[in-house]
Amino acid sequence: MNIENYDFILFDAANTLIHKPDLWDRILQVLSNNNITVDQMELRRKHKVLSEIIHFPDRTSSEFYKTFNYEVLISLGIVANDKVLDEIFKACSYLPWRAFEDTESLKNLKINKAILSNFNSSLQDLIETIFGKTVFDVIIGSEVEKVSKPDIQFYKRAIEILNVEPNRILYIGDSLKLDVIPAQSLGIDAWLIDRDQNFTHFDKRISSLKELKS
């Protein structure tokens, strides 16, 4: 990939640009308190796989997360009761979003940058709080646009807003199902950001945003 071939880099937000780094330690602490030991990388992999299968709404709820966490623990061979699920939810609620360390490299990329994300209406303020107002030229959220990934209408809306040809957009996201496949179907050059090396059979992937420099 050569960024000189594009007019825009379009990014997903959650788990591509921003994440909740305290999440894993909080979950593991709750499990440890209940005499359950889990390897963090195994937890992260199962969590990621389930995230590809289970649709996350723009606005999540306690019931959604209890159901999701139940499925994650089942995938680890753990049958969790309501007490454990409640404790995980309470321990992980309202954790702050942080920028991934490799997003620092984006400031030096001389190209227009935009965000297309399944997110509630707080997205614009959140991104500007974390990154400032000058890094991203356009921020497009699903709750505002009333359409979400993987619906290709969301990607068509992005193309319309950016006002460029699809092949002039480089797209970076962390999900094959929600990001890469629908974007590619419209002719966007979509790549997977795979920091934990979960999808080694997929060839169009990077492990760090620093790779965009090259």
C-alpha positions as CSV (number, residue, x, y, z in Angstrom):
1,M,0.0,0.0,0.0
2,N,1.2,3.5,-0.8
3,I,-0.8,6.3,0.8
4,E,0.1,8.6,-2.2
5,N,-2.5,6.5,-4.1
6,Y,-5.4,7.7,-1.9
7,D,-7.2,10.9,-1.1
8,F,-8.5,9.7,2.3
9,I,-7.6,7.1,5.0
10,L,-10.9,6.1,6.6
11,F,-10.7,4.4,10.0
12,D,-13.0,2.5,12.2
13,A,-12.9,3.8,15.8
14,A,-13.5,1.2,18.6
15,N,-10.6,-1.3,18.8
16,T,-8.9,0.3,15.7
17,L,-8.1,3.8,17.0
18,I,-9.4,3.6,20.6
19,H,-9.8,0.9,23.2
20,K,-10.4,0.3,26.9
21,P,-7.0,-1.0,28.1
22,D,-8.2,-1.7,31.6
23,L,-10.9,-4.1,30.4
24,W,-8.8,-7.3,30.5
25,D,-7.4,-6.8,34.0
26,R,-10.8,-6.0,35.3
27,I,-12.4,-9.2,33.9
28,L,-9.4,-11.3,35.1
29,Q,-9.6,-9.9,38.6
30,V,-13.3,-10.7,38.9
31,L,-12.7,-14.3,37.7
32,S,-9.7,-14.6,40.1
33,N,-11.9,-13.5,42.9
34,N,-14.2,-16.3,42.0
35,N,-11.4,-18.9,41.9
36,I,-11.3,-19.0,38.1
37,T,-7.9,-18.6,36.3
38,V,-7.8,-17.7,32.6
39,D,-4.9,-16.7,30.3
40,Q,-5.3,-13.1,29.2
41,M,-4.4,-13.8,25.5
42,E,-6.9,-16.7,25.3
43,L,-9.6,-14.4,26.8
44,R,-8.8,-11.7,24.3
45,R,-8.9,-14.1,21.3
46,K,-12.3,-15.6,22.4
47,H,-13.6,-12.1,23.0
48,K,-12.5,-11.0,19.6
49,V,-14.0,-14.0,17.8
50,L,-17.4,-13.5,19.6
51,S,-17.3,-9.8,18.7
52,E,-17.2,-10.9,15.0
53,I,-20.3,-13.0,15.5
54,I,-22.5,-11.1,17.9
55,H,-23.7,-7.7,16.7
56,F,-23.0,-4.8,19.1
57,P,-25.7,-2.1,19.2
58,D,-24.8,1.6,19.0
59,R,-25.8,1.9,22.6
60,T,-25.1,-1.2,24.7
61,S,-26.9,-2.2,28.0
62,S,-26.3,-4.3,31.0
63,E,-28.4,-7.1,29.6
64,F,-26.4,-7.0,26.3
65,Y,-23.1,-7.3,28.1
66,K,-24.2,-10.0,30.5
67,T,-25.3,-12.1,27.5
68,F,-22.1,-11.3,25.6
69,N,-19.9,-12.1,28.5
70,Y,-21.8,-15.3,29.2
71,E,-21.0,-16.4,25.6
72,V,-17.3,-15.4,26.0
73,L,-17.0,-17.4,29.2
74,I,-18.8,-20.4,27.7
75,S,-16.2,-20.4,24.8
76,L,-13.6,-20.8,27.5
77,G,-15.4,-23.7,29.1
78,I,-16.7,-21.6,32.0
79,V,-20.4,-21.7,32.9
80,A,-20.9,-18.4,34.7
81,N,-23.7,-17.7,37.2
82,D,-25.5,-14.3,37.5
83,K,-23.3,-13.3,40.4
84,V,-20.1,-13.5,38.2
85,L,-21.8,-11.8,35.3
86,D,-23.0,-9.0,37.5
87,E,-19.6,-8.5,39.0
88,I,-17.9,-8.4,35.5
89,F,-20.4,-5.8,34.3
90,K,-20.0,-3.6,37.4
91,A,-16.2,-3.9,37.2
92,C,-16.1,-3.0,33.5
93,S,-18.8,-0.3,33.2
94,Y,-17.7,3.2,32.3
95,L,-14.1,2.4,31.7
96,P,-12.4,5.2,29.8
97,W,-11.6,5.1,26.1
98,R,-7.9,5.6,25.3
99,A,-6.0,5.9,22.1
100,F,-3.8,3.0,21.0
101,E,-0.1,4.0,21.2
102,D,0.4,3.5,17.5
103,T,-2.1,6.2,16.7
104,E,0.6,8.8,17.5
105,S,2.0,8.0,14.1
106,L,-1.1,9.3,12.3
107,K,-0.2,12.9,13.1
108,N,2.7,12.6,10.6
109,L,0.7,11.2,7.7
110,K,0.2,13.9,5.1
111,I,-3.2,12.7,3.9
112,N,-6.9,13.5,4.8
113,K,-8.2,11.3,7.6
114,A,-11.7,10.3,8.5
115,I,-13.6,8.0,10.8
116,L,-16.5,5.7,10.0
117,S,-17.8,3.9,13.1
118,N,-20.7,2.1,14.7
119,F,-21.0,4.4,17.7
120,N,-23.4,6.6,19.5
121,S,-23.8,10.3,19.1
122,S,-20.9,11.0,21.5
123,L,-18.4,9.9,18.9
124,Q,-17.4,13.4,17.7
125,D,-16.8,14.8,21.1
126,L,-15.0,11.6,22.2
127,I,-12.6,11.7,19.3
128,E,-11.9,15.4,19.6
129,T,-11.2,15.0,23.4
130,I,-8.7,12.2,22.8
131,F,-7.0,13.3,19.6
132,G,-7.8,17.0,19.4
133,K,-9.7,18.7,16.5
134,T,-7.1,18.6,13.8
135,V,-6.2,15.0,13.3
136,F,-9.4,13.8,11.6
137,D,-11.2,15.8,8.9
138,V,-14.5,14.0,9.0
139,I,-16.2,11.8,11.7
140,I,-19.2,9.7,10.7
141,G,-21.1,7.8,13.4
142,S,-23.8,5.2,12.9
143,E,-26.3,6.6,15.4
144,V,-26.3,10.0,13.7
145,E,-26.5,8.5,10.2
146,K,-29.2,6.0,11.2
147,V,-27.4,3.1,9.5
148,S,-24.6,0.9,10.7
149,K,-22.0,-1.6,9.7
150,P,-22.0,-4.0,8.0
151,D,-24.8,-2.4,5.9
152,I,-23.1,-1.2,2.7
153,Q,-25.4,1.8,2.8
154,F,-23.2,3.1,5.6
155,Y,-20.2,2.9,3.4
156,K,-22.0,4.5,0.5
157,R,-22.9,7.3,2.8
158,A,-19.2,7.7,3.7
159,I,-18.2,7.8,0.0
160,E,-20.8,10.5,-0.5
161,I,-19.6,12.6,2.4
162,L,-16.0,12.3,1.5
163,N,-16.8,13.0,-2.2
164,V,-14.1,10.8,-3.6
165,E,-14.1,7.6,-5.7
166,P,-14.1,4.4,-3.7
167,N,-10.7,3.3,-5.0
168,R,-9.2,6.6,-3.6
169,I,-10.1,5.5,-0.1
170,L,-7.8,3.4,2.1
171,Y,-9.9,1.8,4.9
172,I,-8.5,0.4,8.1
173,G,-10.7,-1.5,10.6
174,D,-10.4,-4.4,13.1
175,S,-13.2,-6.6,11.9
176,L,-13.4,-8.7,8.7
177,K,-17.2,-9.0,9.0
178,L,-18.0,-5.4,9.8
179,D,-15.2,-3.5,8.2
180,V,-13.1,-5.2,5.5
181,I,-15.6,-7.3,3.6
182,P,-18.4,-4.6,3.1
183,A,-15.8,-1.9,2.3
184,Q,-14.1,-4.1,-0.3
185,S,-17.5,-4.9,-1.9
186,L,-17.7,-1.3,-3.0
187,G,-14.2,-1.0,-4.3
188,I,-12.6,0.5,-1.3
189,D,-9.0,-0.7,-0.5
190,A,-9.7,-2.2,2.9
191,W,-7.1,-3.6,5.3
192,L,-7.4,-5.3,8.6
193,I,-5.6,-4.0,11.7
194,D,-4.8,-7.2,13.6
195,R,-2.6,-6.3,16.6
196,D,-3.1,-9.6,18.4
197,Q,-2.5,-11.8,15.3
198,N,-5.9,-13.4,15.4
199,F,-6.5,-13.6,11.7
200,T,-3.2,-15.0,10.3
201,H,-4.9,-16.5,7.2
202,F,-6.0,-13.1,5.9
203,D,-3.4,-11.5,3.8
204,K,-4.4,-7.8,3.7
205,R,-3.7,-7.0,7.3
206,I,-1.3,-4.9,9.4
207,S,-0.3,-5.3,13.0
208,S,0.3,-1.6,13.7
209,L,-0.8,1.7,12.4
210,K,2.9,2.6,12.2
211,E,3.0,0.4,9.0
212,L,1.0,3.1,7.2
213,K,4.2,5.2,7.1
214,S,5.5,2.8,4.4
